[in-house]
Amino acid sequence: MRRWTSRILIGVSLTGLAGCHTPPKAEPNPVVGLHTPVPQLASTERNSLEPDYDQLPTGKIPDANELPVPRPTYRAVTEREVQCFAVQASELGNLLDQENLVATAQPSLGRREKVQCDQQAVKSFQSSIRYWAAVEARNQSSAIALEMYFRLAEAEATADLLRESRTLLDTTITKAAEAKAKGIRLPIEVDELKRQRLEMEAQYAQAEIAIAELNIELKRRIGLPDSSADEHLWPVKDWSVSDQPIDVNAAVQIGLNQRAELNLLRFVLNNLDETTLPAARTMLGSINALLGSSPAEFQYERIAALLIKCRDLLQAEVDQRMHQLHQQLVERERVVAEDVRQAIEELKLRSKLVGLAKERYLNWKSRVEDVRERTKKGLASFLEESNAVLEWNKSRQEVVKEVLAYQRARVKLKQAQGLLFVECQVHH
């Protein structure tokens, strides 16, 4: 889906001029990326990015322990801010809107009224094509930024839990070494504990790398100038998960109505004639290089046809181009509908995975509570307690992973429906 859309977005600004026609009405130009102010984000402190387990489909969770703060400063950023800042900062969307401004400012070069009429008609046609292409580009830009946002949240939460586990494992290694020095036989070698510690350190380093890279890229995607390496974005937690059914037919209809790439094709199809034919050729060529071709000798045929006021040749091509556009529209509507259905199915499965991860978390939580009680009574060793807590922390990481995968699937559905751009326009 993204490959087809990228091709058509890149090609929409290349057009030609010909014929006389009453200008089709262009959609309003959003120009949302021009003179966009730098986002102002409030300062914040670190807080737990684990989901609220009470709000998950099947259970509860205790609050995470307070962790040392390893970074000096953070800027809080919400999902809505990332969504709409990315819409504004879309590089391709802004380029297309800027092209519309440049094209609008260009004077008509023809002296005759008919020529000026033709040029204005094509300008209006091109402007509308670029408008819809810009909307589609902004929808895609927002989806990419939100994907990074939720991956950043996952990396930060994972790093917190790994730090907690690392501290516990360090204490366990110290106790195990002391026990070994006293001649106490342990069910696990100290070297094995150290190996686990090294693996954990590697996982933590990978999480830190991901955090650094995602901060840099996400700042760029939302139009926030790169700041100090010590200043990171901090996602504002709102990790709700729903297991309620979605009306598939209604969701598909939203996608068919809102997706800009479909509205672009509909606009061209409804406004195609001899005057706008060259621009339509260019757009078809952006879909496939073998489409929209115009042989050199056809220009002479067209001139001859115009001179004798015979438009049969042009009309024949217009009819053919309309047929091609209709076929493309039908195919893209099918693809968009499938994308929406697939996103809904993934969302449903992600909700189930969240529930399964939560059950594993609850099982290990209960195990930890039991082991701690037995440890107090001298019926369990520090190694047994440590192992239970480490497994519990792994289950917490799994819940974080699945909850944020659910959020990404939710964004994928909105992208397929074209709502990421639309929602930002409604809330402005």
C-alpha positions in Angstrom: 0.0 0.0 0.0 2.7 2.5 1.0 4.8 1.9 -2.2 1.9 2.7 -4.5 1.0 5.8 -2.5 4.6 7.0 -2.5 4.9 6.7 -6.3 1.7 8.7 -6.9 2.7 11.4 -4.3 6.0 12.0 -5.9 4.6 12.2 -9.4 1.5 14.5 -8.8 3.3 17.8 -9.2 4.5 17.1 -12.8 1.8 18.2 -15.3 1.2 19.8 -18.7 -1.0 22.4 -20.2 -3.6 22.2 -23.1 -7.1 23.1 -24.1 -9.8 25.4 -22.7 -12.0 24.5 -19.9 -13.9 26.0 -17.0 -11.6 25.4 -14.0 -12.8 22.6 -11.7 -13.1 23.7 -8.1 -10.0 22.9 -6.1 -10.1 21.8 -2.5 -8.9 24.3 0.0 -5.2 24.2 0.3 -4.3 23.3 4.0 -0.8 24.7 3.9 -0.6 23.5 7.5 3.1 23.1 7.4 4.0 26.7 6.4 5.2 28.9 9.2 4.5 26.2 11.7 5.5 27.3 15.2 8.0 25.1 17.1 6.0 22.8 19.4 6.1 23.9 23.0 6.2 20.9 25.3 5.9 21.1 29.1 8.8 19.9 31.3 8.1 16.7 33.2 9.7 14.1 35.5 10.1 10.4 34.8 7.2 8.2 35.7 6.2 4.6 35.2 5.3 3.8 31.6 3.9 0.4 32.5 0.2 0.2 31.6 -2.5 0.4 34.2 -3.1 -3.3 34.8 -6.5 -2.6 36.4 -7.7 -1.2 33.1 -6.5 -4.2 31.0 -9.2 -6.7 29.9 -8.5 -9.3 32.6 -6.7 -8.1 35.8 -4.8 -5.9 38.1 -1.2 -4.8 38.7 0.7 -3.2 41.6 2.5 0.1 41.0 6.1 -0.2 39.8 8.9 0.6 42.3 10.5 4.0 42.1 13.6 3.8 40.0 16.7 6.1 40.0 16.5 8.9 37.5 19.4 8.4 35.1 18.7 11.4 32.9 18.5 15.1 33.8 15.6 16.4 31.8 12.5 15.3 29.9 9.8 16.9 27.8 6.3 15.4 28.1 4.6 14.6 24.8 1.2 13.1 24.3 0.0 10.8 21.5 -2.3 13.6 20.2 0.7 16.0 20.1 2.8 13.6 18.2 0.0 12.8 15.8 -0.8 16.5 14.9 2.8 17.9 15.1 3.8 15.2 12.6 0.9 16.1 10.3 2.2 19.7 10.4 5.9 18.8 9.9 5.3 16.3 7.0 8.2 17.0 4.6 6.4 15.9 1.5 3.1 17.4 2.6 4.8 20.8 3.0 6.7 20.6 -0.3 3.4 19.9 -2.1 1.6 22.8 -0.4 4.6 25.1 -1.1 4.4 24.0 -4.7 0.7 25.1 -4.8 1.7 28.5 -3.5 4.4 28.9 -6.1 2.1 27.7 -8.9 -0.7 30.0 -7.8 1.6 33.0 -7.8 2.7 32.4 -11.4 0.9 34.7 -13.9 -0.8 33.3 -17.0 1.5 33.7 -20.0 -0.9 33.7 -22.8 -2.3 36.9 -24.2 -5.5 35.5 -25.5 -8.4 35.0 -23.1 -8.8 31.4 -24.2 -5.2 30.6 -23.4 -5.4 32.1 -20.0 -8.6 30.2 -19.4 -6.8 26.9 -20.3 -3.9 27.7 -18.0 -6.1 28.6 -15.1 -8.1 25.4 -15.6 -4.9 23.3 -15.5 -3.6 25.2 -12.5 -6.8 24.6 -10.6 -6.7 20.9 -11.6 -3.1 20.5 -10.5 -3.7 22.3 -7.2 -6.4 19.9 -6.2 -4.3 16.9 -7.1 -1.4 18.3 -5.0 -3.9 19.1 -2.2 -5.0 15.5 -1.9 -1.5 14.2 -2.3 -0.4 16.4 0.5 -3.2 15.1 2.8 -2.2 11.5 2.1 1.5 12.4 2.8 0.6 14.0 6.1 -1.5 10.9 7.1 1.5 8.7 6.4 3.9 11.0 8.2 1.7 11.0 11.3 1.6 7.1 11.3 5.4 6.9 11.1 5.8 9.3 14.0 3.3 7.5 16.2 5.0 4.2 15.5 8.2 5.7 16.8 6.4 7.2 19.8 5.1 3.9 21.0 8.4 2.2 20.3 10.1 4.9 22.4 7.6 4.2 25.3 8.3 0.5 25.0 12.1 1.0 25.1 11.9 3.4 28.1 9.7 1.0 30.1 11.9 -2.0 29.2 15.0 -0.1 30.3 13.3 0.7 33.7 12.4 -2.9 34.3 15.9 -4.1 33.2 17.4 -1.7 35.7 15.2 -3.1 38.4 16.2 -6.6 37.5 19.8 -5.7 37.2 19.9 -4.3 40.7 18.2 -7.4 42.1 20.6 -9.7 40.2 23.6 -7.8 41.6 22.4 -8.3 45.1 21.7 -12.0 44.4 25.3 -12.5 43.0 26.7 -10.9 46.1 24.7 -13.1 48.4 25.6 -16.2 46.3 29.3 -15.4 46.5 29.1 -15.0 50.2 27.3 -18.3 50.6 29.8 -20.1 48.5 32.7 -18.6 50.5 31.0 -20.1 53.6 30.9 -23.5 51.9 27.2 -23.5 51.4 26.1 -25.6 48.4 23.8 -23.7 46.0 21.5 -25.0 43.3 23.1 -22.6 40.8 26.7 -21.6 40.2 27.7 -18.0 40.7 29.2 -18.0 37.2 25.8 -18.8 35.8 24.3 -15.8 37.7 27.1 -13.6 36.3 26.3 -14.9 32.8 22.7 -13.9 33.2 23.9 -10.5 34.4 26.0 -10.0 31.3 23.0 -10.9 29.1 20.9 -8.4 31.0 23.5 -5.7 30.5 23.4 -6.3 26.8 19.6 -6.0 26.7 19.8 -2.8 28.7 22.4 -1.4 26.3 20.2 -2.2 23.3 17.3 -0.5 25.0 19.4 2.6 25.6 20.5 2.7 21.9 16.9 2.5 20.8 16.0 5.3 23.2 18.7 7.6 21.8 17.9 6.9 18.2 14.1 7.1 18.6 14.4 10.5 20.4 16.5 12.0 17.6 14.2 10.7 14.8 10.9 11.5 16.6 12.0 15.1 17.4 12.7 15.5 13.6 9.4 13.9 12.7 7.3 16.3 14.9 9.3 19.4 13.9 11.1 19.9 17.2 14.7 21.1 16.7 17.3 18.7 18.0 18.2 19.7 21.5 20.8 18.5 24.0 21.4 14.7 24.0 20.4 14.8 27.7 17.0 16.1 26.9 14.6 13.3 25.9 10.9 13.1 25.1 8.8 11.3 27.6 5.6 9.7 26.4 2.5 10.6 28.5 0.9 7.2 29.4 -2.6 6.5 28.2 -2.3 2.8 27.4 -6.0 1.9 27.3 -6.8 -1.5 25.7 -10.3 -2.5 24.5 -11.7 -5.9 23.7 -15.0 -4.5 22.4 -15.9 -5.6 18.9 -15.5 -3.1 16.0 -18.2 -2.6 13.4 -16.1 -3.7 10.4 -18.4 -2.4 7.7 -18.7 1.0 9.3 -14.9 1.1 9.7 -14.3 0.2 6.0 -16.8 2.9 4.9 -14.9 5.5 6.9 -11.7 4.5 5.1 -13.4 4.6 1.7 -14.7 8.1 2.5 -11.7 9.6 4.1 -8.6 8.2 2.4 -7.0 11.0 0.5 -5.5 8.7 -2.2 -9.1 7.6 -3.1 -10.4 11.2 -3.1 -7.5 12.2 -5.4 -8.5 9.5 -7.9 -12.2 10.5 -7.7 -11.3 14.1 -8.3 -9.2 13.4 -11.4 -11.9 11.0 -12.7 -14.7 13.5 -12.3 -12.7 16.5 -13.8 -10.9 14.8 -16.7 -11.3 16.3 -20.2 -9.2 17.5 -23.1 -7.8 20.4 -21.0 -6.8 18.5 -18.0 -5.7 15.4 -19.9 -1.9 16.2 -19.8 -2.0 16.4 -16.0 -3.9 13.2 -15.8 -1.3 11.5 -18.0 1.4 12.6 -15.6 -0.4 11.2 -12.6 -1.0 7.9 -14.4 2.7 7.7 -15.2 3.5 8.1 -11.6 1.4 5.0 -10.9 3.2 3.0 -13.6 5.8 4.3 -16.1 4.0 2.5 -18.9 0.8 4.4 -18.3 0.0 7.9 -19.4 2.4 7.9 -22.4 1.8 10.4 -25.2 3.7 9.7 -28.5 5.4 12.7 -30.0 3.4 12.4 -33.2 0.2 12.6 -31.2 0.9 16.3 -30.6 0.7 16.9 -34.3 -2.5 15.0 -34.5 -3.9 17.0 -31.6 -2.9 20.3 -33.3 -4.6 19.2 -36.5 -7.7 18.1 -34.7 -7.9 21.5 -32.9 -7.4 23.4 -36.2 -10.3 21.6 -37.8 -12.3 21.7 -34.6 -12.4 18.0 -34.4 -11.9 16.6 -30.9 -12.5 13.0 -31.7 -8.9 11.9 -31.1 -8.6 13.8 -27.8 -12.0 12.5 -26.6 -11.0 9.0 -27.4 -8.0 9.3 -25.2 -10.0 11.0 -22.5 -12.4 8.0 -22.5 -9.5 5.6 -22.3 -7.9 7.5 -19.4 -11.2 7.6 -17.6 -11.4 3.9 -18.0 -7.9 3.5 -16.6 -8.6 5.8 -13.7 -11.8 3.9 -12.9 -10.0 0.6 -12.8 -7.3 2.1 -10.6 -9.9 3.6 -8.2 -11.7 0.2 -7.9 -8.4 -1.5 -7.2 -7.4 1.0 -4.6 -10.8 0.9 -2.9 -10.4 -2.8 -2.7 -6.9 -2.5 -1.2 -8.0 0.2 1.3 -10.9 -2.0 2.4 -8.6 -4.9 2.9 -6.1 -2.8 4.9 -8.9 -1.7 7.2 -10.2 -5.2 7.7 -6.7 -6.5 8.3 -5.9 -3.7 10.8 -9.1 -4.6 12.7 -8.2 -8.3 12.8 -4.8 -7.4 14.1 -6.3 -5.1 16.7 -8.5 -8.0 17.9 -5.6 -10.4 18.1 -3.4 -7.9 19.9 -6.1 -7.5 22.6 -6.1 -11.2 23.1 -2.3 -11.2 23.4 -2.5 -8.5 26.0 -4.9 -10.6 28.0 -2.5 -13.6 27.8 0.5 -11.5 28.8 -1.5 -10.2 31.8 -2.4 -13.7 32.9 1.3 -14.7 32.9 2.0 -11.5 34.9 -0.7 -12.4 37.5 0.7 -15.9 37.8 4.2 -14.7 38.5 2.9 -12.0 40.8 1.2 -14.6 42.9 4.3 -16.7 42.9 6.5 -13.8 44.1 4.0 -13.1 47.0 4.1 -16.8 48.0 7.9 -17.0 47.9 8.3 -13.9 49.9 6.0 -15.2 52.6 7.9 -18.5 52.7 11.2 -16.6 52.8 10.0 -14.7 55.9 9.4 -18.1 57.5 12.7 -19.5 56.5 11.1 -21.9 54.0 12.5 -20.5 50.8 16.0 -19.3 49.8 17.1 -15.9 48.5 17.8 -17.6 45.2 14.2 -18.9 44.9 12.9 -15.4 45.7 15.3 -13.8 43.2 14.3 -16.1 40.4 10.6 -15.5 41.0 11.0 -11.7 41.0 13.2 -11.8 37.8 10.5 -13.9 36.0 7.8 -11.6 37.3 9.8 -8.6 35.8 10.0 -10.5 32.5 6.3 -10.9 32.5 5.9 -7.2 33.1 8.1 -6.5 30.1 5.9 -8.8 28.1 2.8 -6.9 29.1 4.4 -3.6 28.1 5.4 -5.1 24.8 1.9 -6.4 24.0 0.1 -3.3 25.2 2.2 -1.0 23.0 1.9 -3.4 20.1 -1.8 -2.9 20.5 -1.4 0.9 20.4 0.6 0.6 17.2 -2.1 -1.6 15.7 -4.7 1.0 16.6 -2.6 3.7 14.8 -2.4 1.3 11.8 -6.2 1.2 11.6 -6.5 5.0 11.8 -3.9 5.3 9.0 -5.8 2.9 6.8 -8.9 4.9 7.4 -7.2 8.2 6.7 -8.1 9.6 10.1 -4.7 10.7 11.4 -4.9 13.9 9.3 -8.6 14.3 9.6 -8.6 14.2 13.4 -6.0 16.9 13.6 -8.0 19.2 11.4 -11.1 18.7 13.5 -9.2 19.5 16.8 -7.6 22.7 15.4 
